[in-house]
């Protein structure tokens, strides 16, 4: 399996509901380093997985909807605990939508999967992987 990974970051604010979250129930900020990995079994005619520039641009576009926002106020997340794991899935699903729409080029339609990892810090991260 071949893969490429592009990286960006996003700064958000949010809070959680539930005793399991302890002090994170209060409004707090988070800066996530975001890795998006694109996978395919065989390289395309240009011997690439996907155009890195397009992958970088589309990740930036997906993250722009969250950057410098309080996710508690985001219309897509009303009443949702926006955990790191949850956000990784949202980002992966939105990238998959962009692959299907052709935003990453026609060759990207042959991708087999996307994995998104959100790094909360240098010692903790969470991720989500999905097929295409």
C-alpha positions in Angstrom: 0.0 0.0 0.0 1.3 3.4 -1.0 0.6 6.6 1.0 1.3 10.3 1.3 0.6 12.4 4.4 0.1 16.2 4.5 0.0 18.2 7.7 -1.6 21.4 8.9 -3.0 22.6 12.2 -6.2 24.0 13.6 -7.0 26.1 16.7 -10.4 25.7 18.3 -12.3 26.3 21.5 -14.9 23.8 22.9 -16.2 22.3 26.1 -17.5 18.8 27.0 -20.5 17.5 28.8 -20.0 14.6 31.2 -18.1 13.9 34.4 -15.6 11.8 32.5 -14.2 15.0 31.0 -13.3 16.6 34.4 -12.1 20.2 34.0 -12.5 20.0 30.2 -16.2 20.5 30.8 -15.3 24.2 31.0 -14.6 26.1 27.8 -11.0 25.6 26.8 -8.8 25.9 23.7 -7.0 23.3 21.7 -4.4 23.5 19.0 -4.3 20.3 17.0 -1.6 19.2 14.5 -3.6 17.4 11.8 -2.1 14.7 9.6 -4.1 13.5 6.7 -2.8 10.3 5.0 -4.1 9.2 1.6 -3.6 5.5 0.6 -3.8 3.5 -2.6 -2.7 0.0 -3.7 -1.0 1.2 -6.9 0.5 4.4 -8.0 -1.2 6.4 -10.8 0.1 7.0 -14.3 2.4 9.8 -12.9 3.7 7.4 -10.2 2.1 9.3 -7.3 -0.6 8.6 -4.7 -2.3 12.0 -5.1 -1.1 15.5 -5.9 0.4 16.7 -2.6 -0.4 20.3 -3.4 -4.1 19.5 -3.9 -4.2 17.3 -0.8 -2.6 20.2 1.2 -5.1 22.7 -0.2 -8.1 20.5 0.5 -7.0 19.8 4.1 -6.6 23.6 4.6 -10.1 24.2 3.2 -11.7 21.5 5.5 -9.9 22.9 8.5 -10.9 26.5 7.7 -14.4 25.7 8.8 -13.2 25.1 12.4 -10.2 27.4 12.7 -10.4 30.0 15.5 -14.0 28.9 16.3 -15.8 27.8 19.3 -17.1 24.4 18.2 -19.9 24.6 20.8 -21.4 27.3 18.6 -20.8 25.5 15.2 -24.1 24.6 13.7 -22.9 21.1 12.7 -22.0 20.2 16.3 -24.9 21.4 18.4 -25.2 19.1 21.5 -22.1 17.0 20.4 -19.0 16.4 22.4 -16.3 17.3 19.9 -13.7 14.9 21.1 -10.4 14.5 19.3 -11.6 11.2 17.9 -14.9 12.7 16.7 -13.1 15.6 15.0 -10.7 13.1 13.2 -13.7 11.4 11.7 -15.4 14.6 10.7 -12.2 15.7 8.9 -11.7 12.3 7.2 -15.3 12.3 6.0 -15.1 15.8 4.6 -11.9 14.9 2.8 -13.6 11.8 1.4 -16.4 14.0 0.1 -13.7 16.2 -1.7 -12.1 13.1 -3.2 -15.5 11.9 -4.5 -16.3 15.4 -5.9 -13.0 15.4 -7.9 -11.3 18.3 -5.9 -8.1 16.2 -5.6 -8.0 15.3 -9.2 -9.4 12.5 -11.3 -6.5 10.2 -10.2 -7.6 10.5 -6.6 -10.7 8.6 -7.3 -8.6 5.5 -7.2 -7.6 6.1 -3.5 -8.5 3.3 -1.2 -8.5 5.1 2.1 -7.9 8.1 4.2 -6.5 8.3 7.8 -6.7 11.5 9.9 -4.7 11.9 13.1 -5.1 14.8 15.4 -2.2 15.4 17.7 -3.3 17.1 21.0 0.3 17.3 22.2 3.6 15.5 21.7 2.4 12.7 23.9 -1.3 12.3 23.0 -3.2 11.9 19.7 -6.2 10.2 18.2 -7.2 9.2 14.7 -9.8 7.8 12.4 -9.3 5.7 9.2 -11.9 5.1 6.5 -12.1 3.4 3.2 -13.1 5.2 0.0 
